[in-house]
Amino acid sequence: MSDSERRYAFAGIIIEDREQSAAQVQNILTEYSSLISGRMGIPNLENGKLSIITVILNANTDEMGALSGKIGRIPGVSIKTGISKI
């Protein structure tokens, strides 16, 4: 499978300081919105301090890497991805 082939994947995003980082995460997700097939989020855990977002992506590995890299560089935010084999 080449890097240019589109695959389905998920990205789990944990925002530990919602007030500080949520807007930056949202801006990046908007930038990559053409790759997002679905999104689910819980915005107000731990009295509004913690948010968890899961997105379903249809992208090639370069696009997924760019998205996860940008989000992963935001302080207080972690992201993990899983990519389908087909």
N, C-alpha and C positions, 0 to 999 in steps of 0.2 A: 504494500500500500504506500503510495507516495504522499509527501507532505501536502500536496495540492488537493488531495481528495477530501471532500467534506464528510464529516462523521458527526454522530450525535454524542453529546457529552453533558455532564452536569457540572455545575460549579456551586459549591457550598461556601457562603460568605458569612463570617461572623464579625460583627462590628461591636467592639467593646466600649467605645465612647461615641455613642450615637450623635450627641450634640456636636462633637468635634469633627467626625469623619463621614457621617451619612451623606451629606451633600456632595462630597467628593466622589463617593461610591456611585451615587445616582448619576452624576455627570458622566462618569466612565460607562456605566450601563447604557445611558442614552446614546453615547458616541458609538457603541457597538450594538445598538438595538436591532439592526438588520440580521444579526446572528442569533438573536434570542427567540426561541420558539415558545417558551413558557417561563413564568416567574411566580414564585410564591414567597411571601415574607411574613415574618412576625416582628413587628416594629417595636413593641414595648415590653420586653422582658426585663425583669429586675428593676421595676419602677422606672422604666424608660431609659435605662443605661445600656441595655444590650439589645441588639437586633440580629436576626438571622434571616438570610435571604438564600433561596435556592433558585438557580436559573438553569433552564434546559437550552443547550446551544446546538446549532447545526453549523459547523465551521471546519476549516482545515486546522491542522496543528499549529501553524504559524499564527493564525488569528486567535486561537485559544490561548496560546502563549503570550501574545501581546496583551490581551484582556486581563489574564490572570496576573501578569507581571505588573501592570499598572495598578491594579487593585491591591496586590500584595505589598506594594511600596508605601501604601497609606498607613501612617502610624495608627496602632490600635485596631487594625483590620487584618484578618487572616482569611485565606482562600485555599480550598482544596478542590481538585477536579478529578473526574473520572471520565475516560473516553471509551466509547464502544469500539469493538474490534471490527465491526462491519460498517 
